[in-house]
Every structure is written in C-alpha cells, then in structure tokens.
C-alpha cells in the first residue's frame, strides 16, 4: 500500500504489511523530529567544546608545567582513552537501559569532571580529570548518533545525523572563540570553568527528550512506545491510530547479542572495515586538531591568530558534515564518503605547502569540510548497519576503535616534532590515512540510499545467504 504524506488533513494509514517502524520511516519531518535533533545537537556542542578546548590551552600548559611535546600530547591522549572506554561502555549500557537514560548519565559525567579540571593543581590530577570527563564525552557521541538514526525518516537520515553531529564541530568553533576572547586576558583555566554550564541543560533533556521508539519496541515496552508515538502523531498533525500488537512487529532478535554479534557472519566484514576507517580518520582529525595551534605558532603566527585557524576549520566542518549528508542521501553513502576522503587528503597535503593568510584560511576551511566533515558523515554508516538491539553497541565500539586513532594521532604529532619534521612534512604524513579511508569505503558491502534501517539489515543478510 502507498503511504500519503502527513499533513493536517491526511493521516498515514496502516494495514497488515505496515509496522510502526515503517510508519516512522515514512513520516514527514515535523517539530518533534526537529526537537530531538536539536537537543542531541546541543549535547554534542557541549561535548565538542570540552573535547577541543584542550588544544587551545596546550601551549600554556606546556609553558606552566614545563612539558615536552610528547608529554603534552599525552594529556590529550588520557582524555581520548576515557572517550574510548566511554564509547564502548555506554554504547552497551544504552542497549540495555535506553538511549535517553544513557545520554543523561554521560552529560552529567563530562560536565562535572570537565569543569573540575579548572582546579587541577598539577599535570597528574589534570590527566585524571580529563580521563574521567572523557568517559562521559565518549559515551554521549554514540548515543546521540543512535537516537537520531532511529528517529529520522529514512529519506533524510544522512542529513539528520550529519546536521545533528555538526553540533560537535560547532562546539569546536565555540572553543576557538572562547580561547581567543578569554585566554589572552584571563589565562588558560577560565575556559575550563565553562565546562560546568551543561549541567543546566539536564532538566531540559529529562522533560523534553523522548526515548527511541525502536528501542522500546525491541524491549517489548509497547505501552511506553505508544506514548512516544502519540507525541509523534501530535507533532505531525495526525489523528491518533489504534495500534495493534502486529503493528509493532520487528525482525526476530537472534539469540546472540552484544559485542559478539558485531562479528557474526553477516556483520563481521562491515565491522572490520568501519573500525579501520574510524581509526585512520580519527588519527588524522586529532593529530591535526591537537597540534595545529602549536604548529602555527612555531611557524611565526601569533597565538590568537593560530586560534582563528582552528575556528575557521571547525565552522567548515559543521557546514561540510551537512553537505556530505545531502550528497549521501542523494547519491548513496559510499559515493559521498569516497569523495570526502579523497578531497580531505588533498586538502591536508595543501595545508603544508600553501603560504599566506588567505590561502591558509581557505585550505583550513577545506580540511574542516572534508576531513572533519567526513568523520561526521561516517557516523551515518555506523548508525545504520547494526540492528536495533545492538545499534548503540555497534556505534560505540566503532568510536572506541576510532579513539585508538585519536590517541595515536596526538602522540605521533608530538614525536614528529621531536624528530624535526618540517611543517609541510607533518601534513604529508597525515594525508596518507585519509586516502586509505577512501580505499576502505570502496570495499563496504552495502551502499545505503534512503532505505529503512531494517531493509539495510536484510541486504546484509542477503550477502551471506
């Protein structure tokens, strides 16, 4: 049967072959969707700020505590270790307790410990607090991706996920702006105190953020699912339907679950390819983001001007993520990602050879659009290939393996500086993993284009039949 676009005068009809999941996939974008995407994006703005502010205070930490580049890079790596553990741990927890509850816990954790770093008396305590904050920051990402993936209508899922995750890179831009305005006058500690602000956002999430309908149905919580469906019907301007038990049918959950299922015959190849892509891409993203201000200062730029390059790059990333989301919805996931990774590699290489302020700003914006933007776009794929009962686990572990790259990147950047590599050589080295990402995407087994999540899993099952 054909579903009609929902408006004030028409309602989506249901029938024997129409489940609530199909109904959700074919909805028009409405104000509840917008609310969900906005709230998740706000969480990631806070997450992105706390993640990136370390790059702007790094030169001041090195000076105050007499740190070598490698030791300073380990501060970022402690935070990334927390991100890695948090992504895997909270990903699995959210598949048990729900996306909303997990997201609330993560926000509380990274808010408390990010702000507490303001009072860190020494290098050791600072690293411990960054690690603890990283647990919450790492957990928030896969849960936000999962929640938006499960609510977004199929035809705009890529745009929805990339637009929402643009909040993370916008948080990077906010960190750059705060660094420019605050650090020169008030020192490096005050920007850390801003980390406490997100705690004021927790009540908003408690009262307004819905739980995933897919998650509730997968757990057999039909009554709770109906409550969320009623909110969606109201937001879409639809009459309330009488939903029967058959309307909530989902594909049968296999006996195996959790981490082991990521390596089941139908998922193992995609899991390995996605993990490798995340590792290479995050190695590049954080190898550049952590050291860019310091590298520019060494090249003769003022500290404040070096912050402005990071600011422009972050704005480019926010715009690039949405652009790539549009391309992925229009032409398929593989096409959009391959173009992004190839263009990102070229942009990184050019960053090391161009001269002059304007050209550096342009190339910096390009690296934001294609390098960091491709990471945002990659989240679309990780949020689609896994079934509902292990989706947060799959996304969380992809980010966890990626965080190994984000640990290696800053350390590799520190070692390259100690080895005496030139400014241009630094960027040549970091261009290589971006090209490798394009090769990995070519091998992806499925090229999603506006399909429902359950249809994607059927395609993967077909590959193994």
N, C-alpha and C positions, 0 to 999 in steps of 0.2 A: 504494500500500500504506500501511497505517497503522502508525506507529511507536509502540511501547509505552514508557511512562515507565521510565527505567532505575532499577533497584534491585539488591539483592544476588542476587535470584533470576531476574531477567529481563534480557535483553540486547536492545539495538537490533538489528533485523535489517536486512540490506542486500539490495538487489535491483537489477535492471537500471536502474531510474529513480532510484536513491538514490546521490548522491555523498557524499563525505566532508564536503563543505561543508554539505549538507543535514543530515547526521548531527550535525555540530557545532551547527547552528542549533536542533535539536530536543532537545538534551541537557537534563537537569535541572541546576539549579545544583549544583555539587559543590565539594569542597575545593580543587581546582586552580583553578577559577574564582575562588574567594574569595582564594586566594593571589595570583593575578595582579592582581585589583582592588586588593588591599591594598598590594602592592609599588608599583604605579603610583601609588596614592594617596599613599604615603609620599614618593615623589619630588616630587609636587606640593605636599605640605606644606612641604618644604624650599624649593621654588620660590616658593610663596606668601609664606613668611616673608621671603625675600630681596627679593621684589618690593615688599612693603608696608612694610618697616622704614624705608624712606626717608621715608615720610610722617611718622613719629614723630620722626625726627631732624631734619626740615626746619627747625623753628623754631630749633633750636640751631645748625645750620649757618648760617642767616641771621644770627644774632647774632655768631657767632665770626668769620665771614668777611665781614661787612658786605654781605650780598647783598640786592638788591631782590627783590620777589616774582616778577618776570619771570625774573630770573637764577636764582633758586632753583628756579623751575618748570622751567628748562632742565636742571637736574640730573636730574630725573625723566625728562625727555624724552630725554636721552642714553641712559639705561637702556632706555627704550622703543624707541629706534632700534635698539639691539642686539637687543631682543626681536623686532623686526620682521624684521631680516635673518636672525636665527637661526631663526625660524619657517619662513621660505621656504626657506632654505638646507638646514637639517637635514630639513625635510619632503621635499625632493627627494632628499637623500642617503639617507634611510631607505627610499625606494622602490628604491634600488639595493643597499644593504648590509644592510637589515633593520631592524626596529623596535627590537630589543633592543640591537644594537650602537650605533645612533644614540643611544638613551637613555643608555647608559653614558657615551658621549663628552660628551653635554650635561651630565650630572650632574657630571662631573669639571671641566668648564669653569666652570660657575657657582659651584661650591664654592670653587675656587681664587681666583677674582677677587673674589667677594663678601667672603671673609674678608680678602683683601689690602687692601681698602678701609680697614680698621682703621688702617693706617699711612699713609694718604694725607696728605701734608703741606700740600696746598693744593687749591683749587677745581678747577684744571685736571686734576691727577692723579686726583682723586676721580671726575670725569666720565669719564675714560678707563677707569678700573677698572669703573665702573658699566656702561659700554657693552660691555666685554668680558664681564662677568658676564651681561649681557642676552642675548648670543649663545646661551649655554647655557640660560638660563631660557626664552627664546623657543622654542628647539628642543625642549625637554622636553615642552611642552604638546601640540603636535600628535601627537607620537609616543605619548604616554600615551593620548590620545583614540583614536588609530588602533588601538593594540594591544588596548585594552579593547573597542572596537567589533567587532573581528574575532574575539574570543574569546567575547563574551557571547551566550547563547542569544537567539534573535530576540524571544521574548515579553517579555524583561526588559531589552532592550538600553538603553532610555532610563534606567531605574532604575540599571543598572550604570554607565553613563557618568556620570550626574549624581552618584551616590554616590561614585565614584572621584574626580571633579573637586571634590567637596566637600573633599577634602584641600587643595586650593589655598586656598580661603577659610578653612579651619581654620588654615592657615599664617598667614593674615592675623590671625586671632584670637590665635595664639601671639605674633605680632609685637607686638600691642597689649598682651598680658600682660607680655611681656619689657620693653616700654617703661615700663610702669607700675612694675615692680619694680626695674629696673636704672638707667634714665636719671637719675631724681632723685638717686640716691646716687653712682653711678659714672660718670656722663657719657654722651655720645652715642656714643662709639666702641666701648665694650664689646659692645653688641648686634651690631655688625658682625662681631666675632670669632666669634660663634656660627655664622657662615656656613661655617666650616671643618668643622663636625660631620658634614655629609652624606658626607664622603669615607669615613667609617667604614662607610657603607651600601653602598658599591660592591661589596665581595665578596659580599654577600647577593644582589644582583641578578645577579652573574656566575653563581652556583651554582644559584639557585632560579627565576629568571625565564625562562619558555620563549619561544622565538621564535614569531611568528604562523604558524599552520598555513596560513592563506590565503596569506600571503606566500611561504612555502616552496613551496607547490603552484604558485603563479603563476610561480615561477622554475624550476620543474621539478626541485626538490630533494626528490624523493619519499622517499628514504631518511631524510633529516633530518625530513621531515614525519611519517613513520611513528613515529619515536622520540617525537615530541611527542604523537602520537595514543595511543601506548602509555601515556604518563603520564596522559592524559585518561581512558583506559579504566580504569586502575588507580584513579584518583581517584573515578570514577563507580561503581566496583564492578562493572564489566562484564567478561565474558570477552573475550579478545583475538580480533579478527576477522582473517580473511585478506583483506587489501585488495588488489584488483587494479588494473591501470592505469586501467580505465574508471571506477573509484570516485573518481578524483582529477580528473575532468573539470571544467573551469571554462569559462565562455564565452570564445570566442576573443579574444585580445588584439588590438585594432586596430593597424595599422601605426604610426599616430601615437601619441605618448606625451608625458609630461612636461607642462610648462606649457601648450603649445599646445592640448592636448586638453581643458583646462578650458573652452575656448571653442569646442569642437566643437558642431555644430548641436543635439545632444541635451542639452548641459550649459551652454551659454552663458548662457541666461536665469537658470537657478538660480545659476550662479556670480556673476553681477552682483547678484542680489537678496541672496544670502548675504553678499557682500562689503559691500554697502551697510548691511545690518543690523549686521554686526560693527563697522563704522566708527562708526555712530551710537551703538550700545550701549557700546562701549569708551570713546568720548568722554565719555559720562555717567559710567561707572564710575570712570574715573581722574581726571576733572575733580573729582568729589566726594571720592574716596579720598585724593588727594594733598593737598587743601586743607582737608578737614573739621576736623582738629585745630587748624589755624591760625585758621580762621574762628570756631570755638567759643571759642578764647582771646580773640580780638578782641571777642567778644560778652560777655565777662566771666566765662567759665568758667575754672577752674584748668587748668593743663597736664595734670595727672594725670587729672582728670575728662574732659577732651577725649579722652584716650586711651581711656577706658572706653566712650565712644560708638562709637568705631571697633571696639572689641572686641565689643560687642553686635551691631553691624551685620554683622561677619564671622560670628558664630555664626548669625545669621538667614540669611545667605547659604548656609551649609552645609546648614541644615535646608530652606531654600527650594529649593535645587537638587534635593534628593531628592524633595520634594513635587511639584515640577513634572515630574520624571522619572516619577513614578507617574501623574500626570494624562496625560502624553504617551503612556505605554504603554496607558492605559485609553481615552482619547478621541482620540488622534492627535496628531501633532506640532504642527500648525497651531493647533488649539484651545488647547492648553496654552500655547504661546508668545504668542498674541494676548492671552489673559487676563493673562499675566505682564507684558507690556509696558504694557498699559493701566493695570493696578494700580500698576506701578512709576512711571509718570508722575504719577499722583495722589499717591503716597507722597512723591515728590520735592517736588512743589508744597507739600504739607502741612508738610514739614520746615521750610520757610521761614516759616511763619505760626504754628505752634504755640508755646506758651510753657510753661515749667515742666519740671522734670527728668523726671518720669514720662512726660509726653506726648512729649518729645523721644526718650526711650529707646524708646517704643513705635513711633514713626514711624521712628526709626533702624533698628529691627529689621525694619520693613516694607520699607524700602528695601533692606535686605540680602536679604530673602526674594524680592522681586520684581525689583529692578534687577540686583543681582549674581547672584541665582538664575537670572534669565532668560538671562544670559550663559553660565552653566553649562549650562542646557538647550539653548542654541543650538548647543553643541558636538555634541549628539546628531545634529542635522541634518547638520552638515558632515562628520561621520564616517560618514554613510550614503549620501549622494548620489553619491559618486565610486566607481568600480570599484577593485578591489584594487590594480592595478598603478600607480594614481596617487592612491591614497587619502591617503597622507601628504603628497603634493604639494598636493592639494586643501585639506586641513585646514590645512597650513602657510601657504598663500597667503591663505586666509580670515583666519587670525590676523594675517598680515603686514599686510593692508589694514586690519584692525581696529586694529593698532598705530598706524597713522596717526592714528586717532581718539584713542588713548591718548597720543600726542604732542601733538595739538591741545588735548585737554582740559585738562591742567595749564597750558599756556600761556594758553589762553582764560581759565581761572580767575584766573591772575595779572593779566592785562590788566583783567579786570572789577573786580578790587580796586583797581587803579591808577586806573580810570575813576570810582571812587567808588560803584559799585552797592551797594545795601543788601543785608543778609543775605537778606531774602526775595526780592529781585530776582535774586540769584545763583541761587537754586533754581528760580525760574520759568524762567529761560533753559535750565537743564539738564533741565527736564521735557519740553521740546519734542522733543528727539531720541528720547526713549522712546516718545512717541506715534507718531512717524514709523516706528519699528521695527514697531509693530503693523500699520501700513498696508503695509509691505513684506512681512510674513509672509502677509498675505491674498493676495498675488499669487504665493506659492510654487506651483509646478506639481504637486507631489506631497504628499499628506498620509499619511505613513507611520504604520502602526499594526500592530506586531508582525510585519511581513514580514521575510523573509530579505534580506540585502544584495543578492543577485543579482536578486531579484524587483523590488526598487526600481529597479534599472537597467533592467529590462525595461519597467517603467512609463514611465520617461523616454524610452526608445526608442520606445514606442508613441505618446508625444505628438508625435514627429517623423515618424511614418510616415504 
